[in-house]
């Protein structure tokens, strides 16, 4: 009996037939990196800029010695080295194994990949070793090779020819390892990692970031040489002397012409910084003998500004925002934060480019060698960088800790703040000795915790202490809000240092309320001080709300003090 659809018509298996599959594999496109050269010229043939196609890797390697190029490349490499990553896979055993392997060789892998930023490409060797104890093939080392000595080994495969057409199939080139100068045989694919940065049109030699930096680099070197000559010449300017040629003067008992006398005077002046001129004057009363300096109308600051401009051009060509390595002309915190944010987004894009090659040439062979070719593929996932994400995670984590959903690892926390692991254990683990204030042998048994022990307190005295503490806290609160409001009005919150005052009054008011009144007061100072410094640095809040937050903090501290819990 046929199957019918909702209209009562028979359903045929032909209705579910798949479409004809496309041509599979390397079939079309000679996508193997032909590097076409385009010369930038003006109409009529005048060159608009340097012919950068003539630059060699030796030129780019020499450019690395420039201070601005070096610092931009170093910052880029060091920032990428700090990337947090996780290997994900359907099989947790594969993910854990690959994660451990990558963490072990991560430094050398980043160093090798970063070589492509100046050379355009980075050839690397993956050194595999057999771990007999673990019964696994381990990635033991990543060797970064000299780019000038390596080139791609291509393997040609037949492309697509339509059915029934008698024609020679086109040859398609695919990556098949590395040929290194001096090596008798090519290095096979499974032992290599070839990374071209920002590859376009299948160009396995990548895009050299220093190519766009060459023009400002060239003029920067010239300007440094010229500026040094300028500083040398006009730092000690040439003196110009004027004297009448027809007059004669006596110099050390010898009669000489006026011009010769001036020459001797200038020579002595340059050597001993002392000059004596004749007092002769012309008919108009002007001195016949005079000395001036040959000075430049240009100032050294002009050279400084131009060389700084060239440094900025080099920095931008290497994706480094200006305020990452220098101070701004204005003291804008938001401007610096914006530049940092853009830089972090750029790093996220580069990490995505890295992930494609790490997945294909590192994780996939690692999985195949140890778990088989049919096992699920592992993939690397980089954590996104950016201040917004950090603030969001910080807020979520704070709420989870406050609600008891997660706990802090005290040993890791102690190491993060600089304590040794042994010191952390002394703080967090019991020592076997009774804690201060604990009952000793022979003492009376501890009181029932359910029993109200506050009956022994002098209630009138306690009430007076609470009232006095609230009064002093109000004065402290008003004092802090006044300081904060004044700093906000004068736009100097970043320089604000709070002066709490009223220490003696508050300590006296807390007597009998808390075990250690001085520690309680110090807690107030530390808590509010840390809050204000962090609140000012956060762009997601309005600084005008800071006064209300300070008031809330002080009131909350007073409420805890009344219960004896602030210390």
PLY file of the C-alpha trace (Angstrom):
ply
format ascii 1.0
element vertex 567
property float x
property float y
property float z
element edge 566
property int vertex1
property int vertex2
end_header
0.00 0.00 0.00
1.62 3.33 -1.03
2.26 6.07 1.45
0.17 9.20 0.86
0.87 12.82 1.66
-1.65 15.19 3.31
-3.27 15.76 -0.11
-3.78 12.04 -0.66
-1.12 11.79 -3.36
1.37 8.91 -3.36
4.82 9.73 -2.03
7.69 8.54 -4.18
11.28 7.93 -3.08
12.32 10.20 -5.93
10.96 13.14 -3.93
13.78 12.63 -1.41
16.60 12.08 -3.87
19.70 14.15 -3.08
21.08 16.68 -5.51
24.04 15.73 -7.61
27.19 16.26 -5.52
29.73 18.88 -6.62
33.19 18.11 -7.89
35.24 17.07 -4.88
38.82 17.83 -3.81
41.57 19.82 -5.53
39.94 20.29 -8.90
39.92 23.97 -9.81
42.06 27.05 -9.40
45.82 27.36 -9.62
45.88 28.58 -6.03
49.55 28.18 -5.22
50.74 31.67 -4.58
51.68 33.53 -7.73
52.91 36.85 -6.40
51.97 39.52 -8.94
53.78 42.81 -8.67
51.91 46.06 -8.95
53.93 49.25 -9.16
52.29 52.35 -7.76
52.88 55.19 -10.18
51.34 58.47 -11.19
49.87 59.10 -14.65
52.77 59.64 -17.02
55.09 57.20 -15.30
56.22 59.07 -12.19
56.67 56.75 -9.22
54.45 57.44 -6.24
56.49 55.40 -3.74
59.34 52.92 -3.51
59.25 49.73 -5.57
58.81 47.49 -2.54
58.85 44.34 -4.69
62.65 44.62 -4.86
63.04 44.17 -1.10
64.54 40.87 0.04
64.37 38.99 3.32
67.81 40.37 4.11
66.33 43.88 3.95
63.47 42.92 6.26
65.87 41.24 8.67
67.92 44.45 8.80
64.77 46.47 9.50
64.26 44.48 12.72
67.20 46.34 14.26
65.24 49.61 14.17
64.02 50.42 17.66
60.39 51.07 16.70
60.14 47.95 14.54
61.72 45.84 17.26
59.45 47.03 20.05
56.29 46.63 17.94
57.22 43.08 16.93
58.18 42.20 20.51
54.93 43.52 21.98
52.95 41.59 19.36
54.79 38.34 20.14
54.69 38.73 23.93
50.97 39.54 23.96
50.15 36.49 21.83
52.25 34.33 24.13
49.84 35.22 26.97
46.78 33.92 25.10
44.70 31.44 27.07
43.56 28.49 24.99
41.57 25.28 25.38
41.51 22.20 23.17
37.96 20.95 22.58
36.93 17.57 21.24
34.02 15.15 21.46
36.41 12.70 23.11
37.59 14.18 26.42
40.64 11.92 26.48
41.82 13.32 23.14
41.19 16.90 24.29
43.16 16.43 27.53
46.06 14.77 25.72
46.30 17.52 23.09
45.93 20.26 25.72
48.83 18.87 27.74
51.00 18.53 24.64
50.36 22.08 23.42
51.04 23.59 26.84
54.42 21.86 26.89
55.59 23.29 23.52
53.57 26.53 23.53
56.52 28.91 24.00
58.49 27.54 21.07
55.35 27.31 18.93
54.52 30.98 19.50
58.12 31.98 18.83
58.05 30.10 15.53
54.68 31.44 14.40
55.69 35.01 15.26
58.62 34.81 12.84
56.09 35.23 10.04
55.27 38.77 11.15
58.47 40.13 9.64
59.34 37.43 7.07
55.79 36.82 5.82
56.06 33.09 6.43
57.58 30.81 9.03
58.81 27.29 8.26
58.90 24.99 11.30
59.84 21.42 12.08
57.60 19.26 14.27
59.85 16.82 16.09
57.90 13.72 17.16
59.20 11.26 19.74
57.91 7.95 21.02
56.96 8.04 24.71
57.44 4.42 25.73
56.15 4.86 29.28
53.02 6.69 28.19
52.66 4.59 25.01
52.07 7.69 22.93
53.67 9.69 20.16
54.58 13.04 21.69
55.34 16.39 20.07
58.67 16.99 21.76
59.97 20.14 20.04
59.08 22.84 17.52
62.08 24.07 15.52
61.80 27.41 13.74
63.90 27.38 10.57
65.62 30.30 8.85
63.11 31.60 6.28
65.80 32.48 3.72
66.87 28.83 3.56
63.45 27.23 3.04
60.85 27.00 0.30
57.63 25.07 -0.26
57.72 21.66 -1.92
54.73 21.40 -4.22
52.91 18.26 -5.28
50.90 18.38 -8.48
47.52 16.66 -8.73
45.20 16.42 -11.68
42.36 18.90 -11.82
38.85 18.62 -13.21
37.98 17.73 -16.79
34.30 17.57 -17.84
33.02 14.09 -18.71
33.43 13.19 -22.38
36.02 15.87 -23.02
39.31 14.63 -24.39
41.70 17.09 -22.77
44.72 17.09 -20.53
43.66 17.73 -16.91
45.08 20.90 -15.40
47.74 20.54 -12.77
46.88 21.83 -9.30
49.66 22.43 -6.79
49.20 21.47 -3.16
51.53 21.77 -0.18
53.81 18.74 0.20
56.45 19.66 2.78
59.53 21.87 2.98
62.71 21.98 0.96
65.61 23.28 3.06
68.89 24.29 1.51
71.63 21.77 2.18
69.24 18.94 3.11
69.42 15.95 0.75
65.70 15.21 0.92
62.54 17.32 1.39
60.95 17.32 4.84
57.59 15.45 4.73
54.30 17.18 5.50
53.62 15.40 8.81
56.89 16.75 10.22
56.37 20.36 9.13
54.31 23.42 9.99
54.43 26.18 7.37
52.59 29.32 8.49
52.05 32.27 6.09
50.62 35.33 7.83
47.56 36.93 6.17
47.93 34.70 3.11
46.04 35.86 0.02
45.44 34.06 -3.29
47.14 30.95 -1.96
50.45 32.73 -1.50
52.37 30.48 0.89
54.96 33.22 1.42
52.40 35.42 3.17
52.25 39.16 3.61
55.28 40.81 5.15
54.10 43.32 7.73
57.38 45.22 7.45
56.75 45.91 3.77
54.42 48.83 4.50
56.83 50.01 7.21
59.81 50.31 4.88
59.13 53.84 3.66
58.91 55.48 7.14
61.81 53.23 8.27
63.99 54.49 5.39
63.31 58.16 6.10
63.65 57.61 9.83
67.20 56.34 9.37
68.05 59.28 7.09
66.52 61.82 9.46
68.46 60.45 12.42
71.72 60.87 10.48
70.80 64.34 9.27
69.53 65.46 12.69
72.76 64.32 14.34
74.79 66.37 11.87
72.48 69.32 12.46
72.84 69.08 16.24
76.62 68.81 15.90
76.85 71.82 13.60
74.47 74.19 15.35
75.08 72.95 18.86
78.37 74.82 18.50
77.49 77.42 15.83
80.07 79.02 13.55
81.10 82.53 14.72
81.10 85.26 12.06
83.46 88.23 12.61
83.44 91.56 10.84
86.51 93.83 10.61
87.76 96.53 8.19
90.36 95.21 5.79
92.21 98.52 5.45
92.81 99.13 9.15
95.80 97.90 11.11
95.92 96.84 14.74
98.65 95.76 17.11
98.43 92.10 18.21
101.06 91.05 20.75
103.49 93.70 19.48
102.88 92.86 15.81
100.97 95.08 13.42
98.45 93.05 11.36
95.49 93.80 9.12
92.04 94.01 10.65
90.76 90.80 9.01
93.79 88.82 10.25
93.31 90.23 13.74
89.65 89.12 13.68
90.64 85.61 12.55
93.02 85.29 15.49
90.41 86.67 17.87
87.83 84.10 16.69
90.35 81.26 16.98
91.19 82.24 20.55
87.50 82.71 21.30
86.66 79.16 20.17
89.47 77.73 22.28
89.36 79.79 25.47
85.84 81.37 25.37
87.36 84.85 25.82
87.30 87.67 23.28
88.64 91.24 23.23
87.64 93.53 20.35
89.11 96.92 19.37
86.90 99.88 20.26
87.17 101.45 16.79
83.93 102.86 15.38
82.93 104.12 11.95
81.59 107.55 11.09
78.08 106.53 12.11
79.22 105.39 15.53
78.83 101.64 14.85
81.60 99.28 15.97
83.94 98.37 13.16
84.73 95.08 14.84
81.78 92.73 15.66
81.09 89.01 16.20
77.86 87.12 15.43
76.84 83.48 15.23
75.75 81.61 12.12
72.50 80.17 13.51
69.77 78.08 11.93
66.19 79.29 11.69
65.03 75.71 12.25
64.83 74.30 15.75
65.60 70.80 17.00
61.95 70.31 18.00
61.02 70.23 14.31
63.26 67.20 13.78
61.87 65.62 16.90
58.27 65.96 15.70
59.04 64.56 12.27
60.96 61.56 13.61
58.11 60.89 16.06
55.70 60.97 13.13
57.80 58.39 11.29
57.83 56.17 14.40
54.04 56.38 14.53
53.78 55.32 10.88
55.98 52.30 11.56
53.90 51.45 14.62
50.62 51.59 12.69
51.98 49.42 9.87
52.61 46.70 12.48
49.08 46.94 13.93
50.31 48.69 17.08
48.02 51.54 18.22
49.86 54.74 19.02
49.11 54.86 22.74
50.36 51.31 23.35
53.97 52.52 23.40
53.79 56.26 24.07
51.85 58.83 26.05
49.07 60.92 24.58
49.06 64.67 24.14
46.03 64.77 26.44
45.47 62.87 29.68
42.48 60.84 28.47
42.09 57.49 30.20
39.26 56.50 27.84
41.46 57.18 24.80
44.20 54.88 26.06
41.64 52.23 26.95
40.16 52.47 23.45
43.56 51.94 21.81
44.20 48.93 24.03
40.79 47.49 23.17
41.45 47.80 19.43
44.82 46.09 19.89
43.21 43.19 21.76
40.62 42.77 19.01
43.44 42.60 16.50
45.09 39.87 18.56
41.82 37.94 18.52
41.88 38.04 14.70
45.48 36.81 14.56
44.70 33.98 17.00
41.88 32.90 14.69
44.39 32.78 11.83
46.73 30.68 13.99
43.97 28.26 14.93
43.49 27.12 11.30
47.11 25.99 10.98
47.43 24.55 14.49
44.30 22.44 13.98
45.46 21.10 10.62
49.19 20.61 11.09
49.58 19.98 14.84
46.40 18.68 16.47
45.21 16.52 13.58
48.50 14.55 13.24
48.71 14.30 17.04
45.25 12.73 17.08
45.95 10.43 14.12
49.19 9.08 15.58
47.68 8.28 18.98
43.95 7.68 18.54
43.47 6.80 14.87
42.29 8.66 11.81
38.60 7.95 12.54
38.74 9.56 16.00
37.00 12.94 16.49
39.04 15.97 15.45
40.35 18.22 18.26
40.28 21.98 17.80
42.00 24.81 19.64
39.84 27.60 21.06
41.43 30.88 22.15
39.82 32.98 24.86
38.70 36.32 23.49
40.66 39.28 24.79
38.97 42.53 25.81
38.17 44.61 28.87
34.41 44.25 28.54
34.61 40.47 28.74
36.91 40.66 31.78
34.57 43.00 33.64
31.59 40.77 32.87
33.38 37.65 34.06
34.56 39.46 37.18
31.02 40.48 38.05
29.64 36.96 37.44
32.42 35.36 39.48
31.90 37.79 42.37
28.20 36.92 42.52
28.93 33.20 42.41
31.46 33.44 45.26
29.10 35.61 47.30
26.23 33.13 46.82
28.43 30.13 47.63
28.19 28.64 44.14
31.99 28.42 43.81
34.89 28.48 46.23
38.31 30.08 45.94
41.40 27.89 45.80
43.36 29.42 48.65
46.69 27.91 47.57
46.46 29.44 44.07
45.30 32.72 45.59
48.21 32.77 47.99
50.69 32.19 45.17
49.06 34.94 43.10
49.62 37.52 45.86
53.24 36.49 46.33
53.09 34.05 49.24
55.10 30.85 49.07
53.20 27.59 48.92
54.44 26.63 52.38
53.18 29.94 53.77
49.77 29.34 52.26
49.58 25.97 53.95
50.47 27.52 57.27
47.53 29.88 56.85
44.98 27.46 55.46
45.82 24.11 57.11
45.45 23.30 60.81
48.77 23.19 62.71
47.64 20.94 65.56
47.93 23.73 68.13
44.88 25.35 69.71
43.80 28.58 68.10
44.16 31.79 70.11
41.27 32.05 72.58
40.37 28.33 72.31
39.72 26.45 75.63
42.65 24.47 77.00
42.79 21.34 79.08
41.30 21.86 82.53
39.21 24.86 81.48
35.47 24.95 81.86
33.50 23.55 78.94
32.60 26.08 76.26
29.29 27.83 76.61
26.28 26.66 74.69
26.34 28.51 71.33
22.55 28.71 71.37
22.58 30.54 74.66
22.50 34.37 74.45
25.80 35.54 75.91
25.02 39.21 75.38
23.22 39.42 78.73
26.53 40.16 80.41
27.05 43.31 78.34
26.20 46.63 79.85
23.23 47.48 77.62
23.10 51.23 78.38
26.82 51.48 77.66
26.46 49.45 74.44
23.58 51.62 73.26
25.65 54.74 73.93
28.57 53.24 71.96
26.35 52.45 68.98
24.98 55.96 68.93
28.45 57.51 69.19
29.82 55.22 66.43
26.95 56.22 64.14
27.59 59.90 64.84
31.34 59.66 64.11
30.66 57.54 61.01
28.35 60.28 59.76
31.13 62.84 60.09
33.56 60.53 58.27
30.98 59.96 55.54
30.38 63.68 55.02
34.13 64.32 54.99
34.77 61.67 52.32
31.85 62.76 50.14
33.13 66.33 50.27
36.61 65.27 49.15
35.19 63.09 46.36
32.81 65.78 45.10
35.59 68.39 45.03
37.91 66.06 43.08
35.09 65.27 40.63
34.40 68.97 40.07
38.11 69.71 39.47
38.50 66.63 37.19
41.27 65.03 39.25
39.63 61.83 40.47
42.63 59.81 39.31
44.79 61.72 41.84
42.31 61.50 44.73
43.71 60.23 48.06
41.01 60.08 50.72
41.72 61.54 54.17
39.36 59.77 56.61
40.26 61.47 59.91
38.33 61.00 63.19
40.43 57.93 64.02
40.63 58.53 67.78
36.88 59.26 68.06
35.90 56.15 66.11
38.27 53.84 68.00
36.91 55.18 71.29
33.31 54.71 70.14
33.96 51.08 69.12
35.30 50.10 72.55
33.18 47.25 73.85
31.49 46.74 70.45
34.22 44.89 68.54
37.24 42.91 69.78
39.79 45.15 68.01
38.53 48.72 67.40
41.74 49.81 65.60
41.51 46.89 63.16
37.87 47.73 62.53
38.77 51.33 61.66
41.59 50.10 59.38
39.08 47.85 57.61
36.90 50.86 56.86
39.85 52.82 55.45
41.07 49.94 53.30
37.64 48.94 51.97
36.52 52.42 50.95
39.96 53.31 49.56
40.12 50.23 47.31
36.54 50.77 46.17
37.10 54.39 45.16
40.29 53.60 43.21
38.62 50.78 41.28
35.37 52.70 40.80
37.18 55.65 39.22
39.04 53.34 36.81
35.84 51.69 35.51
34.22 53.33 32.49
30.93 51.45 32.84
29.73 53.62 35.74
29.03 57.29 36.13
31.55 58.92 38.47
28.77 61.12 39.83
27.36 58.04 41.55
30.57 57.62 43.56
29.36 59.79 46.45
26.23 57.66 46.88
28.33 54.49 46.84
30.70 55.89 49.50
27.72 56.72 51.69
26.34 53.18 51.26
29.71 51.61 52.11
30.15 53.61 55.31
26.56 52.89 56.41
27.06 49.18 55.71
30.27 49.19 57.74
28.46 50.83 60.69
25.73 48.19 60.53
28.34 45.43 60.68
30.16 47.22 63.50
27.00 47.19 65.57
27.00 43.39 65.22
30.73 43.19 65.97
31.66 41.64 62.60
33.76 44.25 60.82
37.16 42.88 61.82
0 1
1 2
2 3
3 4
4 5
5 6
6 7
7 8
8 9
9 10
10 11
11 12
12 13
13 14
14 15
15 16
16 17
17 18
18 19
19 20
20 21
21 22
22 23
23 24
24 25
25 26
26 27
27 28
28 29
29 30
30 31
31 32
32 33
33 34
34 35
35 36
36 37
37 38
38 39
39 40
40 41
41 42
42 43
43 44
44 45
45 46
46 47
47 48
48 49
49 50
50 51
51 52
52 53
53 54
54 55
55 56
56 57
57 58
58 59
59 60
60 61
61 62
62 63
63 64
64 65
65 66
66 67
67 68
68 69
69 70
70 71
71 72
72 73
73 74
74 75
75 76
76 77
77 78
78 79
79 80
80 81
81 82
82 83
83 84
84 85
85 86
86 87
87 88
88 89
89 90
90 91
91 92
92 93
93 94
94 95
95 96
96 97
97 98
98 99
99 100
100 101
101 102
102 103
103 104
104 105
105 106
106 107
107 108
108 109
109 110
110 111
111 112
112 113
113 114
114 115
115 116
116 117
117 118
118 119
119 120
120 121
121 122
122 123
123 124
124 125
125 126
126 127
127 128
128 129
129 130
130 131
131 132
132 133
133 134
134 135
135 136
136 137
137 138
138 139
139 140
140 141
141 142
142 143
143 144
144 145
145 146
146 147
147 148
148 149
149 150
150 151
151 152
152 153
153 154
154 155
155 156
156 157
157 158
158 159
159 160
160 161
161 162
162 163
163 164
164 165
165 166
166 167
167 168
168 169
169 170
170 171
171 172
172 173
173 174
174 175
175 176
176 177
177 178
178 179
179 180
180 181
181 182
182 183
183 184
184 185
185 186
186 187
187 188
188 189
189 190
190 191
191 192
192 193
193 194
194 195
195 196
196 197
197 198
198 199
199 200
200 201
201 202
202 203
203 204
204 205
205 206
206 207
207 208
208 209
209 210
210 211
211 212
212 213
213 214
214 215
215 216
216 217
217 218
218 219
219 220
220 221
221 222
222 223
223 224
224 225
225 226
226 227
227 228
228 229
229 230
230 231
231 232
232 233
233 234
234 235
235 236
236 237
237 238
238 239
239 240
240 241
241 242
242 243
243 244
244 245
245 246
246 247
247 248
248 249
249 250
250 251
251 252
252 253
253 254
254 255
255 256
256 257
257 258
258 259
259 260
260 261
261 262
262 263
263 264
264 265
265 266
266 267
267 268
268 269
269 270
270 271
271 272
272 273
273 274
274 275
275 276
276 277
277 278
278 279
279 280
280 281
281 282
282 283
283 284
284 285
285 286
286 287
287 288
288 289
289 290
290 291
291 292
292 293
293 294
294 295
295 296
296 297
297 298
298 299
299 300
300 301
301 302
302 303
303 304
304 305
305 306
306 307
307 308
308 309
309 310
310 311
311 312
312 313
313 314
314 315
315 316
316 317
317 318
318 319
319 320
320 321
321 322
322 323
323 324
324 325
325 326
326 327
327 328
328 329
329 330
330 331
331 332
332 333
333 334
334 335
335 336
336 337
337 338
338 339
339 340
340 341
341 342
342 343
343 344
344 345
345 346
346 347
347 348
348 349
349 350
350 351
351 352
352 353
353 354
354 355
355 356
356 357
357 358
358 359
359 360
360 361
361 362
362 363
363 364
364 365
365 366
366 367
367 368
368 369
369 370
370 371
371 372
372 373
373 374
374 375
375 376
376 377
377 378
378 379
379 380
380 381
381 382
382 383
383 384
384 385
385 386
386 387
387 388
388 389
389 390
390 391
391 392
392 393
393 394
394 395
395 396
396 397
397 398
398 399
399 400
400 401
401 402
402 403
403 404
404 405
405 406
406 407
407 408
408 409
409 410
410 411
411 412
412 413
413 414
414 415
415 416
416 417
417 418
418 419
419 420
420 421
421 422
422 423
423 424
424 425
425 426
426 427
427 428
428 429
429 430
430 431
431 432
432 433
433 434
434 435
435 436
436 437
437 438
438 439
439 440
440 441
441 442
442 443
443 444
444 445
445 446
446 447
447 448
448 449
449 450
450 451
451 452
452 453
453 454
454 455
455 456
456 457
457 458
458 459
459 460
460 461
461 462
462 463
463 464
464 465
465 466
466 467
467 468
468 469
469 470
470 471
471 472
472 473
473 474
474 475
475 476
476 477
477 478
478 479
479 480
480 481
481 482
482 483
483 484
484 485
485 486
486 487
487 488
488 489
489 490
490 491
491 492
492 493
493 494
494 495
495 496
496 497
497 498
498 499
499 500
500 501
501 502
502 503
503 504
504 505
505 506
506 507
507 508
508 509
509 510
510 511
511 512
512 513
513 514
514 515
515 516
516 517
517 518
518 519
519 520
520 521
521 522
522 523
523 524
524 525
525 526
526 527
527 528
528 529
529 530
530 531
531 532
532 533
533 534
534 535
535 536
536 537
537 538
538 539
539 540
540 541
541 542
542 543
543 544
544 545
545 546
546 547
547 548
548 549
549 550
550 551
551 552
552 553
553 554
554 555
555 556
556 557
557 558
558 559
559 560
560 561
561 562
562 563
563 564
564 565
565 566
